[in-house]
C-alpha cells in the first residue's frame, strides 16, 4: 500500500509539473544553481584535504612547514621552514613516525631541460626530496623504481620522472635508463610514475631528485641552525598516533629552549594534521577558525539559504493559486496530511531533477574553470606555470559522500521551504479555500 501511494504521488507530481512548466523550470533552475555553487566550493576543499592519488595517506599525515626562532637578547626573530640540522637531528629520528620525508622548498620553478637536438629549452617543475617521499606519497611506478638511499646519500644524479614529465622531456614514457640535461647538468632516469594533478601541489612535479644533488643543501641559518628551507611530511603508524608525535616534538622544543639561554623556538602548534594544513592563512600563523567560517561558512549558507527562501516565496504564491483545488479535495475527504504529502512529493521530484542538473553544472564549471577556480581561496594565488596542464581525475570531481551531504542539505531546505507555506495554506477552512478563487 505504501509503495502504491508513493507511485501515485509521483504520477500526480509529474502531471502538476507538466501543467506548470514555468514554475517547475524556475524551481529546478534555482535548486540546480544552489547545488552547483555549493558543490564547487565543497569540491575545491575536498581536493585539498581528501585522500586522492598520490596523496592517499593524508589521514595519517602530519605537516611541519614553519619554524620561528626568537633571540630574546636582541629581540629579533627568524621565521622559515626546517633547517637541515633540525631535519637530521630532530625529525628523521622521530620514534612515533612511520615515515618522514622532507622537500627542499615547496615547488621549484625556473628549471629548464636542454633538449639533445638543440631546440628550445623545456620549463619543468622540480621537487627535491628524499627516498621516503615515495612512501609517504605512494606513487604508482610505470617503470623502474625510486632512487635508493645509497643514491640519496651519495648525491648521485638519479631522478624519477612523472609520466607527463617524461613525455615532455624525452618524448615518451619509456625513459628508464635514459639521460637528459637539466640546468646544464646530466641526470639519469631510474623510474617513471603515473602523474598526479597540479592541484595536489605537495606531490606534483615533472622531476623528482635527491636534494643532496643541490650544493649547500645542508646549510642552516645563524639562529642555532634551526630554520631553513625544508618542508616536512610525517606519516603516522595510525591516525590516532598524532598526540604521541606532537608530544615527542614538544619535548624536543622544551629541551632546546632550556639549553639555549638566548634563543627560543616556536613551532606554532605544529606538526598539523593534513586537513588543517590548507586552511592556514599564512605560513607562520595558526588557523583562524573564525575567519575560515566567516569567509566560507557564510558563503555556503548564502548559496543554500537564499535560494531556499526564494523558492519558499514561489511556493507560497503557488499555493495561493491552488487554494480552490485544495478546498475541493478537502470536500471530497482528503485530509491535511495527504494534501501536504502531495505538495512535498511534488517538490521532492523537482529537487531531485535540480540536484542532477546542479551536479552536472558543477562538473562543467570546474572543468572549464579549473585553471583559476581551485586557486580562489588560496592566501597567495600562484599563476599556473608554463607547460603545466591542470588535470581533474574522476575521484577529484565526484565523491558519493560529498554529493549526498550537499544534496541532502539542499533537499532538507527545499522541503522546509515547501512545508511552511503549504502548512499555512492548508490550515484554511474548506469554504474559504473553495471561494478564494471564485
KOLLUM-654032 format. One line per 5 residues: number of its first residue (from 1); for each residue x, y, z of C-alpha. Coordinates in steps of 0.1 Angstrom, whole numbers, always signed. Example, Ala and Ser with C-alpha at 12.3 -4.5 7.8 and 13.67 -1.06 7.14 Angstrom:
<pts>
1) +123/-45/+78 | +137/-11/+71
</pts>
This chain:
<pts>
1) +0/+0/+0 | +28/+24/+9 | +46/+18/-24 | +14/+23/-44 | +8/+56/-26
6) +44/+68/-34 | +39/+58/-71 | +6/+77/-71 | +22/+108/-55 | +50/+108/-82
11) +24/+104/-110 | +4/+133/-96 | +35/+154/-91 | +47/+148/-126 | +13/+158/-140
16) +14/+190/-120 | +50/+197/-130 | +40/+194/-167 | +10/+217/-162 | +31/+244/-146
21) +62/+245/-167 | +73/+280/-158 | +71/+274/-121 | +88/+240/-124 | +116/+253/-146
26) +124/+282/-122 | +123/+258/-92 | +146/+233/-109 | +170/+260/-121 | +171/+276/-86
31) +178/+243/-70 | +204/+233/-96 | +223/+266/-92 | +223/+263/-54 | +237/+228/-55
36) +262/+236/-83 | +277/+266/-63 | +277/+246/-31 | +294/+216/-48 | +320/+238/-64
41) +331/+252/-30 | +330/+218/-14 | +349/+200/-42 | +376/+227/-41 | +382/+219/-4
46) +377/+182/-9 | +406/+182/-33 | +427/+200/-7 | +422/+175/+21 | +407/+142/+8
51) +428/+111/+1 | +434/+115/-36 | +461/+99/-57 | +490/+101/-50 | +483/+118/-16
56) +462/+89/-4 | +478/+89/+31 | +465/+123/+41 | +445/+110/+71 | +478/+96/+85
61) +500/+126/+75 | +512/+155/+97 | +528/+186/+82 | +555/+208/+96 | +561/+239/+74
66) +572/+267/+96 | +597/+273/+124 | +602/+305/+143 | +634/+312/+164 | +634/+342/+187
71) +666/+358/+201 | +655/+370/+235 | +686/+392/+240 | +684/+410/+206 | +646/+410/+205
76) +648/+396/+169 | +630/+367/+153 | +638/+345/+122 | +610/+326/+105 | +613/+300/+78
81) +609/+262/+75 | +631/+235/+89 | +669/+235/+86 | +688/+205/+75 | +703/+204/+111
86) +668/+202/+126 | +658/+177/+100 | +687/+154/+107 | +688/+157/+145 | +651/+160/+153
91) +628/+150/+125 | +643/+119/+108 | +650/+101/+142 | +614/+106/+154 | +602/+74/+172
96) +565/+79/+167 | +567/+84/+130 | +564/+56/+104 | +579/+76/+76 | +594/+111/+74
101) +601/+129/+42 | +614/+164/+35 | +611/+187/+5 | +637/+214/-2 | +613/+243/-9
106) +578/+236/-19 | +580/+236/-57 | +609/+249/-76 | +604/+268/-108 | +630/+283/-131
111) +643/+249/-141 | +649/+241/-177 | +658/+210/-197 | +681/+214/-226 | +670/+191/-255
116) +696/+170/-273 | +685/+184/-306 | +693/+219/-295 | +658/+231/-297 | +640/+254/-273
121) +645/+247/-236 | +617/+230/-218 | +605/+245/-185 | +600/+218/-158 | +589/+217/-122
126) +614/+200/-100 | +609/+186/-65 | +640/+179/-44 | +633/+154/-18 | +644/+120/-3
131) +636/+83/-9 | +609/+83/+18 | +589/+108/-3 | +576/+78/-24 | +564/+60/+7
136) +546/+90/+22 | +531/+97/-12 | +526/+62/-27 | +530/+68/-65 | +523/+41/-90
141) +555/+33/-108 | +550/+27/-145 | +587/+17/-149 | +618/+14/-128 | +618/+24/-91
146) +626/+53/-68 | +661/+65/-63 | +677/+45/-35 | +690/+55/-1 | +725/+49/-14
151) +718/+73/-44 | +705/+99/-19 | +735/+97/+4 | +760/+98/-24 | +742/+127/-42
156) +743/+108/-75 | +721/+124/-102 | +695/+97/-104 | +659/+110/-108 | +623/+99/-111
161) +601/+115/-138 | +563/+118/-138 | +545/+103/-168 | +537/+138/-182 | +572/+150/-175
166) +588/+120/-193 | +567/+128/-224 | +576/+165/-223 | +613/+158/-217 | +621/+126/-236
171) +591/+122/-259 | +576/+91/-243 | +573/+72/-210 | +600/+46/-219 | +625/+67/-201
176) +642/+44/-175 | +680/+43/-181 | +680/+74/-203 | +697/+107/-195 | +689/+143/-201
181) +703/+177/-193 | +687/+198/-166 | +701/+232/-159 | +732/+221/-179 | +738/+190/-157
186) +732/+154/-167 | +706/+133/-149 | +698/+97/-153 | +662/+84/-151 | +657/+55/-127
191) +619/+55/-125 | +587/+69/-141 | +555/+74/-120 | +519/+79/-130 | +513/+116/-129
196) +492/+133/-103 | +473/+165/-106 | +488/+200/-104 | +460/+207/-78 | +479/+184/-54
201) +509/+206/-52 | +527/+188/-23 | +533/+158/-46 | +532/+173/-81 | +564/+177/-102
206) +579/+168/-135 | +612/+157/-120 | +619/+142/-85 | +655/+143/-75 | +675/+138/-43
211) +680/+171/-26 | +716/+160/-19 | +722/+168/-56 | +720/+205/-47 | +751/+224/-35
216) +745/+238/+0 | +716/+215/+9 | +730/+212/+44 | +734/+248/+52 | +714/+263/+81
221) +705/+298/+94 | +725/+315/+121 | +697/+310/+147 | +713/+279/+161 | +708/+262/+126
226) +671/+255/+133 | +655/+274/+104 | +660/+266/+68 | +642/+256/+35 | +627/+222/+43
231) +591/+213/+45 | +583/+181/+64 | +556/+155/+59 | +553/+128/+85 | +533/+96/+80
236) +520/+82/+113 | +516/+45/+120 | +479/+52/+126 | +456/+82/+126 | +454/+80/+164
241) +491/+84/+169 | +492/+122/+163 | +492/+131/+201 | +523/+109/+207 | +541/+125/+178
246) +533/+160/+189 | +543/+153/+225 | +577/+139/+213 | +583/+170/+192 | +572/+193/+220
251) +597/+176/+243 | +625/+184/+218 | +614/+220/+217 | +613/+222/+255 | +648/+208/+258
256) +661/+232/+232 | +646/+262/+248 | +661/+253/+282 | +695/+246/+267 | +698/+279/+249
261) +698/+309/+272 | +691/+335/+245 | +671/+315/+219 | +635/+303/+219 | +620/+281/+192
266) +583/+281/+184 | +566/+256/+160 | +531/+272/+162 | +514/+240/+175 | +529/+220/+146
271) +530/+195/+132 | +494/+199/+120 | +471/+172/+107 | +470/+174/+69 | +434/+186/+68
276) +443/+217/+88 | +473/+225/+67 | +455/+240/+36 | +433/+262/+60 | +462/+282/+73
281) +460/+317/+61 | +498/+324/+63 | +528/+302/+66 | +536/+312/+102 | +502/+317/+117
286) +478/+294/+134 | +444/+286/+118 | +419/+314/+123 | +388/+292/+126 | +365/+322/+129
291) +379/+338/+97 | +376/+305/+78 | +339/+301/+88 | +333/+338/+81 | +346/+335/+46
296) +334/+301/+36 | +307/+292/+61 | +286/+323/+53 | +292/+317/+16 | +279/+282/+18
301) +249/+293/+38 | +241/+321/+13 | +242/+296/-16 | +219/+273/+3 | +195/+295/+22
306) +190/+324/-2 | +176/+301/-29 | +156/+282/-3 | +140/+315/+8 | +132/+325/-28
311) +117/+291/-35 | +96/+294/-4 | +82/+326/-17 | +74/+310/-51 | +57/+280/-34
316) +37/+304/-12 | +24/+322/-43 | +18/+289/-60 | -2/+276/-30 | -25/+307/-31
321) -33/+298/-67 | -41/+262/-57 | -64/+270/-28 | -96/+262/-47 | -81/+228/-58
326) -71/+220/-22 | -106/+231/-9 | -123/+208/-34 | -101/+179/-25 | -108/+185/+12
331) -145/+185/+4 | -142/+150/-11 | -125/+137/+20 | -87/+143/+16 | -72/+152/+49
336) -45/+177/+56 | -16/+152/+58 | -25/+137/+24 | -26/+171/+8 | +7/+181/+25
341) +23/+149/+14 | +13/+156/-22 | +30/+191/-21 | +61/+177/-5 | +64/+148/-30
346) +60/+173/-59 | +88/+194/-45 | +110/+164/-39 | +106/+154/-75 | +116/+189/-86
351) +145/+189/-62 | +159/+156/-75 | +159/+169/-111 | +175/+201/-98 | +201/+181/-79
356) +211/+162/-110 | +213/+194/-131 | +233/+210/-103 | +259/+182/-102 | +263/+184/-140
361) +267/+222/-138 | +293/+219/-110 | +313/+195/-131 | +311/+217/-161 | +321/+248/-142
366) +351/+230/-125 | +364/+215/-158 | +360/+248/-178 | +374/+270/-150 | +399/+246/-135
371) +428/+269/-142 | +415/+295/-117 | +386/+281/-96 | +409/+259/-75 | +430/+290/-65
376) +401/+311/-55 | +405/+306/-17 | +443/+305/-16 | +460/+331/+5 | +487/+336/-21
381) +474/+326/-56 | +502/+315/-79 | +498/+315/-118 | +499/+281/-134 | +535/+276/-147
386) +542/+273/-184 | +537/+239/-198 | +515/+226/-169 | +481/+212/-179 | +457/+210/-150
391) +440/+176/-149 | +410/+166/-129 | +405/+129/-122 | +371/+113/-115 | +379/+108/-78
396) +385/+146/-75 | +352/+155/-92 | +329/+131/-75 | +327/+118/-40 | +295/+100/-32
401) +296/+112/+4 | +302/+148/-5 | +274/+148/-30 | +250/+130/-7 | +257/+156/+21
406) +253/+186/-2 | +222/+172/-19 | +207/+160/+14 | +211/+195/+29 | +195/+211/-2
411) +166/+186/-1 | +160/+194/+36 | +160/+231/+30 | +138/+228/-1 | +113/+206/+17
416) +112/+231/+46 | +107/+259/+22 | +77/+239/+7 | +64/+227/+41 | +59/+261/+57
421) +37/+278/+31 | +19/+246/+23 | +11/+240/+60 | -2/+276/+64 | -24/+274/+33
426) -39/+240/+42 | -50/+254/+76 | -76/+275/+60 | -111/+261/+61 | -128/+244/+31
431) -153/+272/+24 | -126/+299/+23 | -104/+277/+1 | -132/+270/-24 | -144/+305/-25
436) -110/+322/-27 | -106/+318/-65 | -143/+320/-74
</pts>
